[in-house]
Amino acid sequence: MEAVLSFEAYQEGLAAGRLLGLYCRDCGKTTAIPQAVCQECGSRALETRELEPKGILQTFTVVRVPPEGMEPPYIVAMAELSCGAWVTGNVVGMDPDKAGMDLIGKEVAVGARVVKGDKYAMGDLKVLAFTVV
């Protein structure tokens, strides 16, 4: 089963400054991760859409003991986009040691940054990056 939005196309979109996601024509759910079927209803009636790169920060954690190759501390967060999809990324542009509960509910701009691949990855990857606005 071939995905409508491949991981490679998602990565190319991020490199071009575009946040791509999938819209289900059957149930109306939007998701921001490449997949072959709708995670809500299981339909394959998906179409690629460019998503508005804005959201509201819903939760976060400060990583102090990272996986191999990452430099701590850094912030991993989840934001809800205006279309209803949830995305995970890093909060950038702020000191992780100053991150507090006041971050929850803040509006974020969604962009991307490059993360060096580890020995298990297929190279460097683009990941979502949130900037508090």
Backbone as numpy.savetxt, mean C-alpha at the origin, in Angstrom:
# Nx Ny Nz CAx CAy CAz Cx Cy Cz
-4.95 -19.29 -13.86 -5.80 -18.12 -13.86 -4.90 -16.88 -13.86
-5.05 -16.05 -14.83 -4.22 -14.86 -14.97 -4.90 -13.66 -14.29
-4.11 -12.90 -13.56 -4.62 -11.71 -12.87 -4.78 -10.56 -13.84
-5.83 -9.76 -13.63 -6.07 -8.57 -14.45 -4.97 -7.54 -14.20
-4.56 -7.42 -12.94 -3.48 -6.51 -12.55 -2.36 -7.35 -11.98
-1.29 -7.49 -12.73 -0.16 -8.30 -12.26 0.68 -7.49 -11.27
1.50 -8.20 -10.50 2.41 -7.53 -9.57 3.37 -6.62 -10.33
3.82 -7.07 -11.49 4.74 -6.26 -12.30 4.07 -4.97 -12.76
2.82 -5.05 -13.21 2.09 -3.84 -13.64 1.85 -2.91 -12.45
1.56 -3.48 -11.28 1.38 -2.69 -10.06 2.67 -1.94 -9.74
3.80 -2.64 -9.81 5.11 -2.03 -9.54 5.43 -0.93 -10.58
5.11 -1.19 -11.85 5.34 -0.18 -12.89 4.48 1.05 -12.65
3.25 0.85 -12.20 2.37 1.97 -11.87 2.97 2.81 -10.76
3.45 2.16 -9.70 4.09 2.90 -8.60 5.30 3.68 -9.09
6.09 3.07 -9.96 7.27 3.75 -10.50 6.88 4.98 -11.30
5.69 4.96 -11.91 5.21 6.08 -12.72 4.37 7.06 -11.89
4.30 6.83 -10.56 3.53 7.73 -9.70 2.04 7.46 -9.70
1.63 6.25 -10.09 0.21 5.89 -10.16 -0.08 4.75 -9.19
-1.16 4.88 -8.44 -1.60 3.83 -7.53 -2.71 3.06 -8.23
-2.41 1.82 -8.62 -3.38 1.01 -9.35 -4.07 0.04 -8.40
-5.35 -0.20 -8.67 -6.12 -1.15 -7.89 -7.11 -1.86 -8.78
-7.97 -2.64 -8.15 -8.96 -3.42 -8.89 -10.36 -3.09 -8.39
-11.28 -2.96 -9.34 -12.69 -2.72 -9.05 -13.47 -3.94 -9.50
-14.33 -4.47 -8.64 -15.16 -5.63 -8.98 -16.47 -5.14 -9.57
-16.74 -5.54 -10.81 -17.98 -5.14 -11.48 -19.21 -5.85 -10.90
-19.01 -6.94 -10.18 -20.14 -7.68 -9.61 -20.60 -7.12 -8.25
-19.66 -6.84 -7.34 -20.06 -6.39 -6.00 -19.70 -4.95 -5.69
-18.87 -4.32 -6.55 -18.52 -2.92 -6.34 -17.35 -2.68 -5.39
-16.72 -3.74 -4.88 -15.58 -3.59 -3.96 -14.35 -3.18 -4.73
-13.56 -2.28 -4.14 -12.28 -1.88 -4.70 -11.18 -2.37 -3.78
-10.13 -2.90 -4.36 -8.97 -3.36 -3.60 -7.72 -2.80 -4.25
-6.68 -2.66 -3.46 -5.46 -2.05 -3.97 -4.31 -3.04 -4.07
-4.63 -4.32 -4.11 -3.57 -5.32 -4.25 -3.83 -6.18 -5.47
-2.79 -6.53 -6.22 -2.99 -7.41 -7.37 -3.51 -8.77 -6.92
-4.53 -9.25 -7.59 -5.11 -10.56 -7.29 -5.94 -11.02 -8.48
-6.27 -12.29 -8.51 -7.00 -12.86 -9.64 -8.51 -12.82 -9.46
-8.98 -12.81 -8.20 -10.41 -12.79 -7.93 -10.71 -11.75 -6.86
-11.95 -11.30 -6.81 -12.39 -10.33 -5.82 -12.31 -10.96 -4.43
-11.69 -10.27 -3.50 -11.58 -10.82 -2.14 -12.90 -10.77 -1.39
-13.87 -10.02 -1.89 -15.18 -9.91 -1.24 -16.14 -11.00 -1.72
-16.26 -11.17 -3.05 -17.28 -12.09 -3.58 -16.73 -13.24 -4.41
-15.43 -13.23 -4.69 -14.82 -14.31 -5.46 -14.98 -14.19 -6.97
-15.57 -13.09 -7.43 -15.79 -12.89 -8.86 -14.47 -12.63 -9.59
-14.45 -12.98 -10.87 -13.30 -12.67 -11.72 -13.59 -11.46 -12.61
-14.71 -10.77 -12.36 -15.12 -9.60 -13.15 -14.42 -8.35 -12.60
-13.10 -8.33 -12.71 -12.30 -7.23 -12.18 -11.78 -6.34 -13.29
-11.64 -5.07 -12.97 -11.01 -4.14 -13.92 -10.02 -3.27 -13.16
-8.92 -2.96 -13.84 -7.89 -2.11 -13.25 -8.35 -0.66 -13.26
-8.15 0.00 -12.15 -8.46 1.43 -12.03 -7.33 2.14 -11.32
-7.15 3.41 -11.67 -6.20 4.23 -10.93 -6.94 4.78 -9.71
-6.34 4.62 -8.54 -6.96 5.03 -7.29 -6.43 6.39 -6.85
-7.29 7.15 -6.18 -6.86 8.45 -5.65 -5.86 8.20 -4.53
-4.68 8.81 -4.62 -3.62 8.54 -3.65 -3.75 9.34 -2.35
-4.92 9.25 -1.74 -5.17 9.91 -0.46 -5.92 8.95 0.45
-5.67 9.05 1.73 -6.38 8.18 2.66 -6.33 8.71 4.07
-6.91 7.93 4.97 -6.93 8.24 6.39 -6.17 7.14 7.13
-5.20 7.52 7.94 -4.42 6.56 8.70 -5.30 5.89 9.75
-5.34 4.56 9.72 -6.21 3.81 10.62 -5.46 3.13 11.77
-4.24 2.69 11.52 -3.44 2.05 12.56 -1.98 2.06 12.13
-1.08 1.88 13.09 0.35 1.87 12.78 1.10 1.15 13.88
2.34 0.81 13.59 3.26 0.28 14.59 4.65 0.78 14.25
5.47 0.96 15.26 6.86 1.32 15.06 7.68 0.04 15.15
8.39 -0.26 14.07 9.21 -1.47 14.02 10.58 -1.15 14.58
10.94 -1.87 15.63 12.24 -1.67 16.27 13.15 -2.88 16.10
12.57 -4.04 15.80 13.34 -5.25 15.53 12.94 -5.68 14.11
13.71 -5.24 13.13 13.30 -5.45 11.73 13.78 -6.78 11.15
13.24 -7.12 9.99 13.79 -8.27 9.27 15.18 -7.92 8.73
15.89 -8.92 8.33 17.24 -8.75 7.80 17.27 -7.70 6.69
18.23 -6.81 6.78 18.43 -5.80 5.74 17.70 -4.49 5.95
16.83 -4.41 6.94 16.08 -3.17 7.20 16.71 -2.45 8.40
16.65 -1.13 8.36 17.22 -0.32 9.44 16.11 0.22 10.33
16.10 -0.13 11.61 15.07 0.39 12.51 15.46 1.75 13.05
14.56 2.48 13.64 13.14 2.21 13.67 12.46 2.79 12.43
11.30 2.25 12.09 10.48 2.80 11.02 9.03 2.49 11.33
8.13 3.20 10.65 6.71 3.09 10.93 6.01 2.34 9.80
5.29 1.29 10.15 4.42 0.57 9.21 3.00 0.93 9.59
2.19 1.29 8.58 0.83 1.75 8.87 -0.16 1.20 7.85
-1.44 1.28 8.21 -2.53 0.96 7.30 -3.39 2.20 7.15
-3.77 2.49 5.91 -4.63 3.63 5.63 -5.81 3.17 4.80
-6.94 3.81 5.02 -8.12 3.55 4.21 -8.21 4.62 3.15
-8.21 4.21 1.88 -8.32 5.14 0.77 -9.75 5.64 0.64
-9.93 6.72 -0.10 -11.27 7.29 -0.28 -12.22 6.31 -0.98
-11.68 5.36 -1.75 -12.51 4.36 -2.44 -12.91 3.21 -1.52
-12.38 3.19 -0.29 -12.71 2.13 0.65 -11.66 1.04 0.78
-10.70 1.00 -0.13 -9.64 -0.01 -0.06 -8.66 0.35 1.06
-8.11 -0.66 1.70 -7.09 -0.47 2.73 -5.74 -0.84 2.13
-4.72 -0.05 2.48 -3.36 -0.30 1.99 -2.38 -0.22 3.16
-1.28 -0.93 3.01 -0.22 -0.93 4.01 1.01 -0.26 3.42
1.69 0.54 4.22 2.90 1.21 3.76 3.69 1.75 4.93
4.70 2.52 4.61 5.53 3.16 5.63 5.18 4.63 5.73
5.11 5.14 6.98 4.96 6.57 7.18 6.35 7.16 7.06
6.50 8.14 6.18 7.80 8.76 5.96 7.73 10.24 6.36
8.90 10.82 6.59 8.95 12.25 6.89 8.67 12.58 8.34
8.70 11.59 9.21 8.53 11.88 10.63 9.40 10.94 11.44
9.79 11.40 12.61 10.62 10.63 13.52 9.78 9.52 14.15
10.13 8.25 13.93 9.36 7.16 14.52 9.27 7.24 16.04
10.29 7.80 16.68 10.28 7.92 18.14 9.25 8.94 18.63
8.72 9.74 17.72 7.72 10.74 18.09 6.32 10.35 17.62
6.18 9.15 17.08 4.87 8.69 16.61 3.99 8.37 17.82
2.80 8.96 17.83 1.87 8.73 18.93 0.47 8.47 18.40
-0.44 8.24 19.32 -1.81 7.92 18.95 -2.49 9.04 18.18
-1.95 10.24 18.23 -2.53 11.35 17.47 -2.39 11.15 15.96
-1.59 10.16 15.53 -1.48 9.84 14.09 -2.77 9.22 13.55
-3.48 8.48 14.39 -4.71 7.81 13.96 -5.72 8.86 13.52
-6.28 8.68 12.33 -7.27 9.60 11.80 -6.69 10.73 10.96
-5.37 10.80 10.87 -4.73 11.85 10.06 -4.84 11.51 8.58
-5.00 12.56 7.76 -5.01 12.36 6.31 -3.58 12.15 5.83
-3.42 11.22 4.89 -2.11 10.94 4.33 -2.17 10.99 2.80
-1.07 11.44 2.23 -0.87 11.34 0.78 -0.13 10.02 0.56
-0.53 9.28 -0.45 0.07 7.98 -0.72 1.00 8.08 -1.92
2.24 7.72 -1.70 3.24 7.70 -2.76 3.95 6.36 -2.70
5.18 6.33 -3.18 5.95 5.09 -3.16 7.41 5.41 -2.91
8.11 4.42 -2.39 9.55 4.52 -2.22 10.16 3.16 -2.54
11.45 3.15 -2.80 12.14 1.91 -3.15 12.74 1.31 -1.88
12.53 0.00 -1.73 13.12 -0.75 -0.63 14.06 -1.77 -1.23
15.27 -1.82 -0.69 16.26 -2.79 -1.17 15.78 -4.20 -0.89
15.89 -5.06 -1.87 15.51 -6.45 -1.70 16.50 -7.18 -0.82
16.02 -8.17 -0.08 16.91 -8.99 0.73 17.35 -10.21 -0.09
17.99 -11.16 0.57 18.49 -12.33 -0.18 17.38 -13.21 -0.71
16.14 -13.02 -0.24 15.02 -13.82 -0.71 14.19 -13.11 -1.78
14.36 -11.82 -1.94 13.56 -11.03 -2.87 14.12 -11.13 -4.29
13.30 -10.69 -5.24 13.72 -10.71 -6.64 14.36 -9.38 -7.03
14.86 -8.65 -6.06 15.47 -7.35 -6.32 14.75 -6.28 -5.52
15.05 -5.03 -5.86 14.44 -3.91 -5.17 12.96 -3.82 -5.52
12.16 -3.38 -4.55 10.72 -3.25 -4.74 10.26 -1.84 -4.40
9.18 -1.44 -5.04 8.54 -0.19 -4.68 7.43 -0.52 -3.69
7.42 0.20 -2.57 6.39 0.00 -1.55 5.69 1.32 -1.31
4.49 1.25 -0.76 3.73 2.46 -0.49 4.36 3.25 0.64
4.31 4.57 0.51 4.84 5.48 1.51 3.76 6.53 1.80
3.47 6.74 3.07 2.46 7.70 3.48 3.12 8.95 4.05
2.64 10.09 3.60 3.09 11.37 4.14 1.89 12.04 4.78
2.02 12.38 6.06 0.93 13.05 6.75 0.78 14.45 6.17
-0.46 14.81 5.81 -0.71 16.14 5.22 -1.39 17.06 6.20
